[in-house]
Amino acid sequence: MNDTKVKVLVVEDNFMNKVLVREILAMHGYEIIEAKSGTEAIKSLNMHRPDIILMDIHLPEMDGITATRIIKS
Protein backbone atom coordinates (compact mmCIF):
# COMPACT_ATOMS: atom_id res chain seq x y z
CA MET A 1 0.00 0.00 0.00
CA ASN A 2 1.23 3.49 -0.90
CA ASP A 3 1.60 5.79 2.13
CA THR A 4 2.07 8.95 0.07
CA LYS A 5 -0.27 11.72 1.20
CA VAL A 6 -2.12 13.86 -1.30
CA LYS A 7 -0.53 17.33 -1.34
CA VAL A 8 -2.91 20.28 -1.22
CA LEU A 9 -1.69 23.82 -1.86
CA VAL A 10 -3.93 26.19 0.09
CA VAL A 11 -3.68 29.76 -1.23
CA GLU A 12 -5.38 31.99 1.32
CA ASP A 13 -4.43 35.31 2.94
CA ASN A 14 -7.08 35.32 5.67
CA PHE A 15 -5.63 33.75 8.82
CA MET A 16 -8.88 32.29 10.18
CA ASN A 17 -9.88 30.80 6.82
CA LYS A 18 -6.43 29.26 6.52
CA VAL A 19 -6.67 27.74 10.01
CA LEU A 20 -10.10 26.26 9.27
CA VAL A 21 -9.04 24.74 5.94
CA ARG A 22 -5.78 23.43 7.44
CA GLU A 23 -7.63 21.71 10.30
CA ILE A 24 -10.21 20.09 8.03
CA LEU A 25 -7.61 18.84 5.54
CA ALA A 26 -5.22 17.60 8.24
CA MET A 27 -8.08 15.72 9.89
CA HIS A 28 -8.53 13.82 6.62
CA GLY A 29 -4.83 13.05 6.21
CA TYR A 30 -3.80 15.52 3.50
CA GLU A 31 -0.36 17.10 3.34
CA ILE A 32 -0.87 20.87 3.40
CA ILE A 33 1.28 23.47 1.70
CA GLU A 34 0.36 27.11 2.28
CA ALA A 35 0.75 30.31 0.29
CA LYS A 36 -0.67 33.74 1.10
CA SER A 37 -0.64 35.26 -2.39
CA GLY A 38 -0.93 34.24 -6.02
CA THR A 39 2.73 35.10 -6.52
CA GLU A 40 3.77 32.88 -3.62
CA ALA A 41 1.58 30.05 -4.96
CA ILE A 42 3.26 30.14 -8.37
CA LYS A 43 6.71 30.10 -6.75
CA SER A 44 5.84 27.11 -4.56
CA LEU A 45 4.46 25.00 -7.44
CA ASN A 46 7.83 23.84 -8.74
CA MET A 47 9.16 23.10 -5.28
CA HIS A 48 6.18 21.18 -3.88
CA ARG A 49 4.28 19.84 -6.93
CA PRO A 50 0.82 19.76 -5.25
CA ASP A 51 -1.89 17.36 -6.37
CA ILE A 52 -4.67 19.88 -5.67
CA ILE A 53 -4.79 23.68 -5.34
CA LEU A 54 -7.43 25.50 -3.30
CA MET A 55 -7.21 29.10 -4.51
CA ASP A 56 -8.76 32.16 -2.90
CA ILE A 57 -9.91 34.80 -5.40
CA HIS A 58 -9.09 38.00 -3.45
CA LEU A 59 -5.37 37.92 -2.69
CA PRO A 60 -2.62 40.52 -2.28
CA GLU A 61 0.00 41.06 -5.03
CA MET A 62 -1.77 38.84 -7.59
CA ASP A 63 -5.41 37.77 -7.41
CA GLY A 64 -6.44 34.13 -7.55
CA ILE A 65 -7.95 34.35 -11.02
CA THR A 66 -4.72 35.67 -12.54
CA ALA A 67 -2.65 33.11 -10.65
CA THR A 68 -4.93 30.30 -11.84
CA ARG A 69 -4.62 31.45 -15.44
CA ILE A 70 -0.82 31.44 -15.16
CA ILE A 71 -0.81 28.00 -13.53
CA LYS A 72 -3.10 26.54 -16.21
CA SER A 73 -0.95 27.89 -19.05
mmCIF file of the N, C-alpha and C atoms, coordinates in Angstrom:
data_MODEL
# 
_entry.id   MODEL 
# 
loop_
_atom_site.group_PDB 
_atom_site.id 
_atom_site.type_symbol 
_atom_site.label_atom_id 
_atom_site.label_alt_id 
_atom_site.label_comp_id 
_atom_site.label_asym_id 
_atom_site.label_entity_id 
_atom_site.label_seq_id 
_atom_site.pdbx_PDB_ins_code 
_atom_site.Cartn_x 
_atom_site.Cartn_y 
_atom_site.Cartn_z 
_atom_site.occupancy 
_atom_site.B_iso_or_equiv 
_atom_site.pdbx_formal_charge 
_atom_site.auth_seq_id 
_atom_site.auth_comp_id 
_atom_site.auth_asym_id 
_atom_site.auth_atom_id 
_atom_site.pdbx_PDB_model_num 
ATOM 1   N N  . MET A 1 1  ? 0.836   -1.186 0.000   1.00 0.00 ? 1  MET A N  1 
ATOM 2   C CA . MET A 1 1  ? 0.000   0.000  0.000   1.00 0.00 ? 1  MET A CA 1 
ATOM 3   C C  . MET A 1 1  ? 0.876   1.242  0.000   1.00 0.00 ? 1  MET A C  1 
ATOM 4   N N  . ASN A 1 2  ? 0.479   2.262  -0.774  1.00 0.00 ? 2  ASN A N  1 
ATOM 5   C CA . ASN A 1 2  ? 1.233   3.494  -0.895  1.00 0.00 ? 2  ASN A CA 1 
ATOM 6   C C  . ASN A 1 2  ? 0.857   4.444  0.239   1.00 0.00 ? 2  ASN A C  1 
ATOM 7   N N  . ASP A 1 3  ? 1.855   4.893  1.006   1.00 0.00 ? 3  ASP A N  1 
ATOM 8   C CA . ASP A 1 3  ? 1.600   5.793  2.132   1.00 0.00 ? 3  ASP A CA 1 
ATOM 9   C C  . ASP A 1 3  ? 1.770   7.261  1.769   1.00 0.00 ? 3  ASP A C  1 
ATOM 10  N N  . THR A 1 4  ? 1.893   7.581  0.498   1.00 0.00 ? 4  THR A N  1 
ATOM 11  C CA . THR A 1 4  ? 2.075   8.953  0.072   1.00 0.00 ? 4  THR A CA 1 
ATOM 12  C C  . THR A 1 4  ? 0.791   9.743  0.270   1.00 0.00 ? 4  THR A C  1 
ATOM 13  N N  . LYS A 1 5  ? 0.897   10.861 0.976   1.00 0.00 ? 5  LYS A N  1 
ATOM 14  C CA . LYS A 1 5  ? -0.269  11.715 1.198   1.00 0.00 ? 5  LYS A CA 1 
ATOM 15  C C  . LYS A 1 5  ? -0.509  12.592 -0.021  1.00 0.00 ? 5  LYS A C  1 
ATOM 16  N N  . VAL A 1 6  ? -1.752  12.912 -0.252  1.00 0.00 ? 6  VAL A N  1 
ATOM 17  C CA . VAL A 1 6  ? -2.116  13.858 -1.301  1.00 0.00 ? 6  VAL A CA 1 
ATOM 18  C C  . VAL A 1 6  ? -1.714  15.254 -0.826  1.00 0.00 ? 6  VAL A C  1 
ATOM 19  N N  . LYS A 1 7  ? -0.983  15.983 -1.679  1.00 0.00 ? 7  LYS A N  1 
ATOM 20  C CA . LYS A 1 7  ? -0.528  17.335 -1.337  1.00 0.00 ? 7  LYS A CA 1 
ATOM 21  C C  . LYS A 1 7  ? -1.555  18.356 -1.812  1.00 0.00 ? 7  LYS A C  1 
ATOM 22  N N  . VAL A 1 8  ? -1.964  19.223 -0.896  1.00 0.00 ? 8  VAL A N  1 
ATOM 23  C CA . VAL A 1 8  ? -2.913  20.279 -1.216  1.00 0.00 ? 8  VAL A CA 1 
ATOM 24  C C  . VAL A 1 8  ? -2.240  21.624 -0.970  1.00 0.00 ? 8  VAL A C  1 
ATOM 25  N N  . LEU A 1 9  ? -2.185  22.453 -2.006  1.00 0.00 ? 9  LEU A N  1 
ATOM 26  C CA . LEU A 1 9  ? -1.694  23.817 -1.865  1.00 0.00 ? 9  LEU A CA 1 
ATOM 27  C C  . LEU A 1 9  ? -2.887  24.699 -1.539  1.00 0.00 ? 9  LEU A C  1 
ATOM 28  N N  . VAL A 1 10 ? -2.864  25.302 -0.356  1.00 0.00 ? 10 VAL A N  1 
ATOM 29  C CA . VAL A 1 10 ? -3.934  26.192 0.087   1.00 0.00 ? 10 VAL A CA 1 
ATOM 30  C C  . VAL A 1 10 ? -3.430  27.624 -0.078  1.00 0.00 ? 10 VAL A C  1 
ATOM 31  N N  . VAL A 1 11 ? -4.076  28.370 -0.974  1.00 0.00 ? 11 VAL A N  1 
ATOM 32  C CA . VAL A 1 11 ? -3.682  29.756 -1.231  1.00 0.00 ? 11 VAL A CA 1 
ATOM 33  C C  . VAL A 1 11 ? -4.742  30.645 -0.607  1.00 0.00 ? 11 VAL A C  1 
ATOM 34  N N  . GLU A 1 12 ? -4.408  31.233 0.523   1.00 0.00 ? 12 GLU A N  1 
ATOM 35  C CA . GLU A 1 12 ? -5.383  31.994 1.320   1.00 0.00 ? 12 GLU A CA 1 
ATOM 36  C C  . GLU A 1 12 ? -4.623  33.022 2.145   1.00 0.00 ? 12 GLU A C  1 
ATOM 37  N N  . ASP A 1 13 ? -5.093  34.263 2.155   1.00 0.00 ? 13 ASP A N  1 
ATOM 38  C CA . ASP A 1 13 ? -4.434  35.312 2.937   1.00 0.00 ? 13 ASP A CA 1 
ATOM 39  C C  . ASP A 1 13 ? -5.134  35.593 4.261   1.00 0.00 ? 13 ASP A C  1 
ATOM 40  N N  . ASN A 1 14 ? -6.345  35.107 4.429   1.00 0.00 ? 14 ASN A N  1 
ATOM 41  C CA . ASN A 1 14 ? -7.075  35.323 5.666   1.00 0.00 ? 14 ASN A CA 1 
ATOM 42  C C  . ASN A 1 14 ? -6.686  34.249 6.683   1.00 0.00 ? 14 ASN A C  1 
ATOM 43  N N  . PHE A 1 15 ? -6.160  34.681 7.820   1.00 0.00 ? 15 PHE A N  1 
ATOM 44  C CA . PHE A 1 15 ? -5.632  33.752 8.817   1.00 0.00 ? 15 PHE A CA 1 
ATOM 45  C C  . PHE A 1 15 ? -6.669  32.736 9.292   1.00 0.00 ? 15 PHE A C  1 
ATOM 46  N N  . MET A 1 16 ? -7.859  33.201 9.644   1.00 0.00 ? 16 MET A N  1 
ATOM 47  C CA . MET A 1 16 ? -8.875  32.287 10.181  1.00 0.00 ? 16 MET A CA 1 
ATOM 48  C C  . MET A 1 16 ? -9.351  31.289 9.125   1.00 0.00 ? 16 MET A C  1 
ATOM 49  N N  . ASN A 1 17 ? -9.505  31.732 7.893   1.00 0.00 ? 17 ASN A N  1 
ATOM 50  C CA . ASN A 1 17 ? -9.881  30.803 6.819   1.00 0.00 ? 17 ASN A CA 1 
ATOM 51  C C  . ASN A 1 17 ? -8.800  29.745 6.632   1.00 0.00 ? 17 ASN A C  1 
ATOM 52  N N  . LYS A 1 18 ? -7.539  30.186 6.692   1.00 0.00 ? 18 LYS A N  1 
ATOM 53  C CA . LYS A 1 18 ? -6.431  29.258 6.523   1.00 0.00 ? 18 LYS A CA 1 
ATOM 54  C C  . LYS A 1 18 ? -6.398  28.215 7.647   1.00 0.00 ? 18 LYS A C  1 
ATOM 55  N N  . VAL A 1 19 ? -6.640  28.667 8.870   1.00 0.00 ? 19 VAL A N  1 
ATOM 56  C CA . VAL A 1 19 ? -6.668  27.743 10.012  1.00 0.00 ? 19 VAL A CA 1 
ATOM 57  C C  . VAL A 1 19 ? -7.779  26.716 9.834   1.00 0.00 ? 19 VAL A C  1 
ATOM 58  N N  . LEU A 1 20 ? -8.962  27.160 9.451   1.00 0.00 ? 20 LEU A N  1 
ATOM 59  C CA . LEU A 1 20 ? -10.098 26.264 9.267   1.00 0.00 ? 20 LEU A CA 1 
ATOM 60  C C  . LEU A 1 20 ? -9.816  25.221 8.190   1.00 0.00 ? 20 LEU A C  1 
ATOM 61  N N  . VAL A 1 21 ? -9.337  25.667 7.039   1.00 0.00 ? 21 VAL A N  1 
ATOM 62  C CA . VAL A 1 21 ? -9.045  24.737 5.938   1.00 0.00 ? 21 VAL A CA 1 
ATOM 63  C C  . VAL A 1 21 ? -7.937  23.770 6.345   1.00 0.00 ? 21 VAL A C  1 
ATOM 64  N N  . ARG A 1 22 ? -6.897  24.281 6.995   1.00 0.00 ? 22 ARG A N  1 
ATOM 65  C CA . ARG A 1 22 ? -5.783  23.431 7.437   1.00 0.00 ? 22 ARG A CA 1 
ATOM 66  C C  . ARG A 1 22 ? -6.272  22.332 8.374   1.00 0.00 ? 22 ARG A C  1 
ATOM 67  N N  . GLU A 1 23 ? -7.112  22.690 9.332   1.00 0.00 ? 23 GLU A N  1 
ATOM 68  C CA . GLU A 1 23 ? -7.626  21.711 10.296  1.00 0.00 ? 23 GLU A CA 1 
ATOM 69  C C  . GLU A 1 23 ? -8.477  20.633 9.617   1.00 0.00 ? 23 GLU A C  1 
ATOM 70  N N  . ILE A 1 24 ? -9.342  21.048 8.719   1.00 0.00 ? 24 ILE A N  1 
ATOM 71  C CA . ILE A 1 24 ? -10.206 20.087 8.026   1.00 0.00 ? 24 ILE A CA 1 
ATOM 72  C C  . ILE A 1 24 ? -9.373  19.136 7.168   1.00 0.00 ? 24 ILE A C  1 
ATOM 73  N N  . LEU A 1 25 ? -8.427  19.688 6.409   1.00 0.00 ? 25 LEU A N  1 
ATOM 74  C CA . LEU A 1 25 ? -7.607  18.840 5.542   1.00 0.00 ? 25 LEU A CA 1 
ATOM 75  C C  . LEU A 1 25 ? -6.697  17.911 6.346   1.00 0.00 ? 25 LEU A C  1 
ATOM 76  N N  . ALA A 1 26 ? -6.098  18.425 7.401   1.00 0.00 ? 26 ALA A N  1 
ATOM 77  C CA . ALA A 1 26 ? -5.223  17.597 8.242   1.00 0.00 ? 26 ALA A CA 1 
ATOM 78  C C  . ALA A 1 26 ? -6.006  16.454 8.881   1.00 0.00 ? 26 ALA A C  1 
ATOM 79  N N  . MET A 1 27 ? -7.225  16.732 9.276   1.00 0.00 ? 27 MET A N  1 
ATOM 80  C CA . MET A 1 27 ? -8.076  15.718 9.894   1.00 0.00 ? 27 MET A CA 1 
ATOM 81  C C  . MET A 1 27 ? -8.324  14.550 8.923   1.00 0.00 ? 27 MET A C  1 
ATOM 82  N N  . HIS A 1 28 ? -8.294  14.841 7.636   1.00 0.00 ? 28 HIS A N  1 
ATOM 83  C CA . HIS A 1 28 ? -8.528  13.816 6.623   1.00 0.00 ? 28 HIS A CA 1 
ATOM 84  C C  . HIS A 1 28 ? -7.235  13.274 6.018   1.00 0.00 ? 28 HIS A C  1 
ATOM 85  N N  . GLY A 1 29 ? -6.098  13.647 6.590   1.00 0.00 ? 29 GLY A N  1 
ATOM 86  C CA . GLY A 1 29 ? -4.831  13.052 6.207   1.00 0.00 ? 29 GLY A CA 1 
ATOM 87  C C  . GLY A 1 29 ? -4.104  13.674 5.032   1.00 0.00 ? 29 GLY A C  1 
ATOM 88  N N  . TYR A 1 30 ? -4.484  14.869 4.618   1.00 0.00 ? 30 TYR A N  1 
ATOM 89  C CA . TYR A 1 30 ? -3.801  15.524 3.505   1.00 0.00 ? 30 TYR A CA 1 
ATOM 90  C C  . TYR A 1 30 ? -2.530  16.215 3.974   1.00 0.00 ? 30 TYR A C  1 
ATOM 91  N N  . GLU A 1 31 ? -1.544  16.287 3.096   1.00 0.00 ? 31 GLU A N  1 
ATOM 92  C CA . GLU A 1 31 ? -0.358  17.102 3.344   1.00 0.00 ? 31 GLU A CA 1 
ATOM 93  C C  . GLU A 1 31 ? -0.693  18.514 2.868   1.00 0.00 ? 31 GLU A C  1 
ATOM 94  N N  . ILE A 1 32 ? -0.455  19.501 3.711   1.00 0.00 ? 32 ILE A N  1 
ATOM 95  C CA . ILE A 1 32 ? -0.871  20.868 3.403   1.00 0.00 ? 32 ILE A CA 1 
ATOM 96  C C  . ILE A 1 32 ? 0.346   21.749 3.153   1.00 0.00 ? 32 ILE A C  1 
ATOM 97  N N  . ILE A 1 33 ? 0.283   22.471 2.043   1.00 0.00 ? 33 ILE A N  1 
ATOM 98  C CA . ILE A 1 33 ? 1.278   23.469 1.701   1.00 0.00 ? 33 ILE A CA 1 
ATOM 99  C C  . ILE A 1 33 ? 0.513   24.786 1.651   1.00 0.00 ? 33 ILE A C  1 
ATOM 100 N N  . GLU A 1 34 ? 1.077   25.849 2.210   1.00 0.00 ? 34 GLU A N  1 
ATOM 101 C CA . GLU A 1 34 ? 0.356   27.108 2.280   1.00 0.00 ? 34 GLU A CA 1 
ATOM 102 C C  . GLU A 1 34 ? 1.065   28.216 1.518   1.00 0.00 ? 34 GLU A C  1 
ATOM 103 N N  . ALA A 1 35 ? 0.267   29.094 0.933   1.00 0.00 ? 35 ALA A N  1 
ATOM 104 C CA . ALA A 1 35 ? 0.754   30.313 0.293   1.00 0.00 ? 35 ALA A CA 1 
ATOM 105 C C  . ALA A 1 35 ? -0.246  31.410 0.610   1.00 0.00 ? 35 ALA A C  1 
ATOM 106 N N  . LYS A 1 36 ? 0.246   32.651 0.767   1.00 0.00 ? 36 LYS A N  1 
ATOM 107 C CA . LYS A 1 36 ? -0.668  33.742 1.097   1.00 0.00 ? 36 LYS A CA 1 
ATOM 108 C C  . LYS A 1 36 ? -0.921  34.704 -0.045  1.00 0.00 ? 36 LYS A C  1 
ATOM 109 N N  . SER A 1 37 ? -0.370  34.421 -1.224  1.00 0.00 ? 37 SER A N  1 
ATOM 110 C CA . SER A 1 37 ? -0.642  35.257 -2.392  1.00 0.00 ? 37 SER A CA 1 
ATOM 111 C C  . SER A 1 37 ? -0.531  34.409 -3.652  1.00 0.00 ? 37 SER A C  1 
ATOM 112 N N  . GLY A 1 38 ? -1.049  34.933 -4.741  1.00 0.00 ? 38 GLY A N  1 
ATOM 113 C CA . GLY A 1 38 ? -0.928  34.239 -6.015  1.00 0.00 ? 38 GLY A CA 1 
ATOM 114 C C  . GLY A 1 38 ? 0.521   34.092 -6.435  1.00 0.00 ? 38 GLY A C  1 
ATOM 115 N N  . THR A 1 39 ? 1.302   35.132 -6.194  1.00 0.00 ? 39 THR A N  1 
ATOM 116 C CA . THR A 1 39 ? 2.730   35.103 -6.523  1.00 0.00 ? 39 THR A CA 1 
ATOM 117 C C  . THR A 1 39 ? 3.445   34.001 -5.749  1.00 0.00 ? 39 THR A C  1 
ATOM 118 N N  . GLU A 1 40 ? 3.166   33.912 -4.463  1.00 0.00 ? 40 GLU A N  1 
ATOM 119 C CA . GLU A 1 40 ? 3.773   32.876 -3.624  1.00 0.00 ? 40 GLU A CA 1 
ATOM 120 C C  . GLU A 1 40 ? 3.336   31.481 -4.070  1.00 0.00 ? 40 GLU A C  1 
ATOM 121 N N  . ALA A 1 41 ? 2.087   31.349 -4.490  1.00 0.00 ? 41 ALA A N  1 
ATOM 122 C CA . ALA A 1 41 ? 1.580   30.052 -4.958  1.00 0.00 ? 41 ALA A CA 1 
ATOM 123 C C  . ALA A 1 41 ? 2.340   29.587 -6.192  1.00 0.00 ? 41 ALA A C  1 
ATOM 124 N N  . ILE A 1 42 ? 2.543   30.494 -7.139  1.00 0.00 ? 42 ILE A N  1 
ATOM 125 C CA . ILE A 1 42 ? 3.256   30.139 -8.366  1.00 0.00 ? 42 ILE A CA 1 
ATOM 126 C C  . ILE A 1 42 ? 4.691   29.729 -8.052  1.00 0.00 ? 42 ILE A C  1 
ATOM 127 N N  . LYS A 1 43 ? 5.339   30.441 -7.134  1.00 0.00 ? 43 LYS A N  1 
ATOM 128 C CA . LYS A 1 43 ? 6.715   30.105 -6.751  1.00 0.00 ? 43 LYS A CA 1 
ATOM 129 C C  . LYS A 1 43 ? 6.795   28.726 -6.085  1.00 0.00 ? 43 LYS A C  1 
ATOM 130 N N  . SER A 1 44 ? 5.782   28.382 -5.292  1.00 0.00 ? 44 SER A N  1 
ATOM 131 C CA . SER A 1 44 ? 5.837   27.115 -4.562  1.00 0.00 ? 44 SER A CA 1 
ATOM 132 C C  . SER A 1 44 ? 5.467   25.896 -5.417  1.00 0.00 ? 44 SER A C  1 
ATOM 133 N N  . LEU A 1 45 ? 4.878   26.119 -6.591  1.00 0.00 ? 45 LEU A N  1 
ATOM 134 C CA . LEU A 1 45 ? 4.461   24.999 -7.444  1.00 0.00 ? 45 LEU A CA 1 
ATOM 135 C C  . LEU A 1 45 ? 5.617   24.090 -7.837  1.00 0.00 ? 45 LEU A C  1 
ATOM 136 N N  . ASN A 1 46 ? 6.696   24.658 -8.300  1.00 0.00 ? 46 ASN A N  1 
ATOM 137 C CA . ASN A 1 46 ? 7.827   23.838 -8.742  1.00 0.00 ? 46 ASN A CA 1 
ATOM 138 C C  . ASN A 1 46 ? 8.485   23.099 -7.590  1.00 0.00 ? 46 ASN A C  1 
ATOM 139 N N  . MET A 1 47 ? 8.510   23.716 -6.426  1.00 0.00 ? 47 MET A N  1 
ATOM 140 C CA . MET A 1 47 ? 9.163   23.098 -5.276  1.00 0.00 ? 47 MET A CA 1 
ATOM 141 C C  . MET A 1 47 ? 8.332   21.959 -4.686  1.00 0.00 ? 47 MET A C  1 
ATOM 142 N N  . HIS A 1 48 ? 7.029   22.136 -4.591  1.00 0.00 ? 48 HIS A N  1 
ATOM 143 C CA . HIS A 1 48 ? 6.176   21.180 -3.876  1.00 0.00 ? 48 HIS A CA 1 
ATOM 144 C C  . HIS A 1 48 ? 5.359   20.249 -4.769  1.00 0.00 ? 48 HIS A C  1 
ATOM 145 N N  . ARG A 1 49 ? 5.065   20.654 -5.998  1.00 0.00 ? 49 ARG A N  1 
ATOM 146 C CA . ARG A 1 49 ? 4.283   19.840 -6.934  1.00 0.00 ? 49 ARG A CA 1 
ATOM 147 C C  . ARG A 1 49 ? 2.995   19.310 -6.292  1.00 0.00 ? 49 ARG A C  1 
ATOM 148 N N  . PRO A 1 50 ? 2.063   20.202 -5.899  1.00 0.00 ? 50 PRO A N  1 
ATOM 149 C CA . PRO A 1 50 ? 0.823   19.755 -5.248  1.00 0.00 ? 50 PRO A CA 1 
ATOM 150 C C  . PRO A 1 50 ? -0.079  18.976 -6.196  1.00 0.00 ? 50 PRO A C  1 
ATOM 151 N N  . ASP A 1 51 ? -0.903  18.122 -5.607  1.00 0.00 ? 51 ASP A N  1 
ATOM 152 C CA . ASP A 1 51 ? -1.891  17.364 -6.368  1.00 0.00 ? 51 ASP A CA 1 
ATOM 153 C C  . ASP A 1 51 ? -3.154  18.194 -6.604  1.00 0.00 ? 51 ASP A C  1 
ATOM 154 N N  . ILE A 1 52 ? -3.455  19.066 -5.642  1.00 0.00 ? 52 ILE A N  1 
ATOM 155 C CA . ILE A 1 52 ? -4.671  19.881 -5.673  1.00 0.00 ? 52 ILE A CA 1 
ATOM 156 C C  . ILE A 1 52 ? -4.310  21.293 -5.201  1.00 0.00 ? 52 ILE A C  1 
ATOM 157 N N  . ILE A 1 53 ? -4.970  22.295 -5.785  1.00 0.00 ? 53 ILE A N  1 
ATOM 158 C CA . ILE A 1 53 ? -4.789  23.681 -5.343  1.00 0.00 ? 53 ILE A CA 1 
ATOM 159 C C  . ILE A 1 53 ? -6.155  24.238 -4.955  1.00 0.00 ? 53 ILE A C  1 
ATOM 160 N N  . LEU A 1 54 ? -6.243  24.767 -3.741  1.00 0.00 ? 54 LEU A N  1 
ATOM 161 C CA . LEU A 1 54 ? -7.434  25.497 -3.297  1.00 0.00 ? 54 LEU A CA 1 
ATOM 162 C C  . LEU A 1 54 ? -7.059  26.976 -3.321  1.00 0.00 ? 54 LEU A C  1 
ATOM 163 N N  . MET A 1 55 ? -7.623  27.722 -4.251  1.00 0.00 ? 55 MET A N  1 
ATOM 164 C CA . MET A 1 55 ? -7.210  29.097 -4.509  1.00 0.00 ? 55 MET A CA 1 
ATOM 165 C C  . MET A 1 55 ? -8.286  30.097 -4.094  1.00 0.00 ? 55 MET A C  1 
ATOM 166 N N  . ASP A 1 56 ? -7.905  31.021 -3.230  1.00 0.00 ? 56 ASP A N  1 
ATOM 167 C CA . ASP A 1 56 ? -8.762  32.155 -2.903  1.00 0.00 ? 56 ASP A CA 1 
ATOM 168 C C  . ASP A 1 56 ? -8.772  33.096 -4.111  1.00 0.00 ? 56 ASP A C  1 
ATOM 169 N N  . ILE A 1 57 ? -9.808  33.865 -4.263  1.00 0.00 ? 57 ILE A N  1 
ATOM 170 C CA . ILE A 1 57 ? -9.905  34.796 -5.396  1.00 0.00 ? 57 ILE A CA 1 
ATOM 171 C C  . ILE A 1 57 ? -9.285  36.154 -5.048  1.00 0.00 ? 57 ILE A C  1 
ATOM 172 N N  . HIS A 1 58 ? -9.583  36.681 -3.874  1.00 0.00 ? 58 HIS A N  1 
ATOM 173 C CA . HIS A 1 58 ? -9.089  37.998 -3.454  1.00 0.00 ? 58 HIS A CA 1 
ATOM 174 C C  . HIS A 1 58 ? -7.808  37.827 -2.653  1.00 0.00 ? 58 HIS A C  1 
ATOM 175 N N  . LEU A 1 59 ? -6.675  38.098 -3.309  1.00 0.00 ? 59 LEU A N  1 
ATOM 176 C CA . LEU A 1 59 ? -5.367  37.922 -2.687  1.00 0.00 ? 59 LEU A CA 1 
ATOM 177 C C  . LEU A 1 59 ? -4.512  39.167 -2.915  1.00 0.00 ? 59 LEU A C  1 
ATOM 178 N N  . PRO A 1 60 ? -3.536  39.404 -2.038  1.00 0.00 ? 60 PRO A N  1 
ATOM 179 C CA . PRO A 1 60 ? -2.617  40.522 -2.276  1.00 0.00 ? 60 PRO A CA 1 
ATOM 180 C C  . PRO A 1 60 ? -1.637  40.172 -3.404  1.00 0.00 ? 60 PRO A C  1 
ATOM 181 N N  . GLU A 1 61 ? -1.007  41.187 -3.968  1.00 0.00 ? 61 GLU A N  1 
ATOM 182 C CA . GLU A 1 61 ? 0.003   41.057 -5.029  1.00 0.00 ? 61 GLU A CA 1 
ATOM 183 C C  . GLU A 1 61 ? -0.607  40.598 -6.351  1.00 0.00 ? 61 GLU A C  1 
ATOM 184 N N  . MET A 1 62 ? -1.166  39.402 -6.382  1.00 0.00 ? 62 MET A N  1 
ATOM 185 C CA . MET A 1 62 ? -1.770  38.845 -7.593  1.00 0.00 ? 62 MET A CA 1 
ATOM 186 C C  . MET A 1 62 ? -3.031  38.099 -7.179  1.00 0.00 ? 62 MET A C  1 
ATOM 187 N N  . ASP A 1 63 ? -4.162  38.425 -7.807  1.00 0.00 ? 63 ASP A N  1 
ATOM 188 C CA . ASP A 1 63 ? -5.408  37.771 -7.412  1.00 0.00 ? 63 ASP A CA 1 
ATOM 189 C C  . ASP A 1 63 ? -5.430  36.309 -7.852  1.00 0.00 ? 63 ASP A C  1 
ATOM 190 N N  . GLY A 1 64 ? -6.347  35.567 -7.289  1.00 0.00 ? 64 GLY A N  1 
ATOM 191 C CA . GLY A 1 64 ? -6.438  34.132 -7.547  1.00 0.00 ? 64 GLY A CA 1 
ATOM 192 C C  . GLY A 1 64 ? -6.790  33.785 -8.978  1.00 0.00 ? 64 GLY A C  1 
ATOM 193 N N  . ILE A 1 65 ? -7.577  34.622 -9.627  1.00 0.00 ? 65 ILE A N  1 
ATOM 194 C CA . ILE A 1 65 ? -7.955  34.350 -11.017 1.00 0.00 ? 65 ILE A CA 1 
ATOM 195 C C  . ILE A 1 65 ? -6.732  34.455 -11.930 1.00 0.00 ? 65 ILE A C  1 
ATOM 196 N N  . THR A 1 66 ? -5.942  35.508 -11.749 1.00 0.00 ? 66 THR A N  1 
ATOM 197 C CA . THR A 1 66 ? -4.721  35.674 -12.536 1.00 0.00 ? 66 THR A CA 1 
ATOM 198 C C  . THR A 1 66 ? -3.748  34.543 -12.266 1.00 0.00 ? 66 THR A C  1 
ATOM 199 N N  . ALA A 1 67 ? -3.562  34.202 -11.006 1.00 0.00 ? 67 ALA A N  1 
ATOM 200 C CA . ALA A 1 67 ? -2.652  33.107 -10.646 1.00 0.00 ? 67 ALA A CA 1 
ATOM 201 C C  . ALA A 1 67 ? -3.107  31.791 -11.269 1.00 0.00 ? 67 ALA A C  1 
ATOM 202 N N  . THR A 1 68 ? -4.399  31.537 -11.250 1.00 0.00 ? 68 THR A N  1 
ATOM 203 C CA . THR A 1 68 ? -4.935  30.303 -11.839 1.00 0.00 ? 68 THR A CA 1 
ATOM 204 C C  . THR A 1 68 ? -4.688  30.262 -13.333 1.00 0.00 ? 68 THR A C  1 
ATOM 205 N N  . ARG A 1 69 ? -4.892  31.395 -13.999 1.00 0.00 ? 69 ARG A N  1 
ATOM 206 C CA . ARG A 1 69 ? -4.619  31.454 -15.442 1.00 0.00 ? 69 ARG A CA 1 
ATOM 207 C C  . ARG A 1 69 ? -3.160  31.138 -15.759 1.00 0.00 ? 69 ARG A C  1 
ATOM 208 N N  . ILE A 1 70 ? -2.248  31.693 -14.957 1.00 0.00 ? 70 ILE A N  1 
ATOM 209 C CA . ILE A 1 70 ? -0.824  31.435 -15.162 1.00 0.00 ? 70 ILE A CA 1 
ATOM 210 C C  . ILE A 1 70 ? -0.503  29.974 -14.914 1.00 0.00 ? 70 ILE A C  1 
ATOM 211 N N  . ILE A 1 71 ? -1.063  29.414 -13.867 1.00 0.00 ? 71 ILE A N  1 
ATOM 212 C CA . ILE A 1 71 ? -0.815  28.005 -13.526 1.00 0.00 ? 71 ILE A CA 1 
ATOM 213 C C  . ILE A 1 71 ? -1.334  27.092 -14.631 1.00 0.00 ? 71 ILE A C  1 
ATOM 214 N N  . LYS A 1 72 ? -2.511  27.382 -15.157 1.00 0.00 ? 72 LYS A N  1 
ATOM 215 C CA . LYS A 1 72 ? -3.097  26.542 -16.205 1.00 0.00 ? 72 LYS A CA 1 
ATOM 216 C C  . LYS A 1 72 ? -2.308  26.606 -17.516 1.00 0.00 ? 72 LYS A C  1 
ATOM 217 N N  . SER A 1 73 ? -1.651  27.736 -17.761 1.00 0.00 ? 73 SER A N  1 
ATOM 218 C CA . SER A 1 73 ? -0.945  27.888 -19.052 1.00 0.00 ? 73 SER A CA 1 
ATOM 219 C C  . SER A 1 73 ? 0.413   27.309 -19.043 1.00 0.00 ? 73 SER A C  1 
# 
